[in-house]
Amino acid sequence: MTNFGKDCYHGGMSTINVSLPKEQVSLVDNLTSVYGFASRSEFIRALLRLISRRPELVETAVTFPFVSPSETSVRKIVSDFKKENKYSKVFLKDLKAGLESSNYFQK
């Protein structure tokens, strides 16, 4: 038997309490039912097993809904905004200055 199995069946589990808004509780209950989990705990354990195998999901969750743009060239970004013909020169100048002050974007 695996260590996980031993923990599951030999009293090695601990209890934690998590506070959730009603909407999230409803979501957990719905997904637990739809996917046939025996309980909320089984559903949460399945999520934990998933993120232990795919830790990049946690990084996605931390930044969601904010996603880092794939384009990092200040010149290209400002050029793309200019092409839209929707933005004033003042806005474009401020955009460029803001991007250049960031450590993420390349000058």
Protein Blocks (a to p, Z undefined) as FASTA:
>chain_A
ZZklmmmmnopaccddddddfklmmmmmmmmmmnopabfklmmmmmmmmmmmmmmlmmmm
mmpcbdcdfblcfklmmmmmmmnopacfklmmmmmmmmmmpmkbcZZ
